[in-house]
Amino acid sequence: MKKLIVLLSVVAFLSFWACSPKTAAVKTDAQKSNVSKDMIAKVGTFNTGGKINFEAANERYEAQGTFKDWHFSEVNMKKKDIESLSASLKVDLTSIWEKNDDLTAHLKAPDFFNIEKYTTATIDISNVKKVSGDSYTADMKLSMKGLNQVLSSDFTVTSMNPLHVKGTAKVNRSLFGLGSDEMGVGEFVAVNFDTDIPQ
């Protein structure tokens, strides 16, 4: 009987300890986000009405196209601190468009974006650094067609409220298998962006 009482006492103590505020607090801290208190974080689907355009040319034609459907999926930034900005966005590759209908169809084909197999590209923005005034640089990791490229991007902040940026980056066309060298288009394609950033 004494052994049973001791055993029940031990079980009761362990149950109390496991449910104590100290233990619960440790678990809660481990589950907290890594984003600091002064960091503004947004996760979801944020359509800004912004633009992502691309330009490529050879001796015969100057292509000027766009991706009509894309959105920010995450934005982290300390208030008014551009260098703290990190963000992710998703681009619907099936929404690619160029003013020439035949070229639009060709860009969706297997030798370009191959939209039957690959429908989405992601861009992760990080390492923002101020150059001077309203000019900045950033790293942009482009993931597309199962491959990755880290782009160096230059951009300008044109407004703080709302936060609006305009900039450019260069995508390695050959790396992603976008067309062939016979096209006479350079290895790098200019990608321009002009958009609000959710805050």
Protein Blocks (a to p, Z undefined) as FASTA:
>chain_A
ZZmmmmmmmmmmmmmmmmgmklmmmmmmmmpcfbdfklccdeddddehiacddddddfkb
ccddddfbdcdfbdcddehilklpccdddddfklgccfblklmmmmmmmklnommlmmbd
cdddehiacfbhjbccddddddeehiacddddddddfbfbdcdddddddddfklnopajf
klopafbdcddddddddZZ
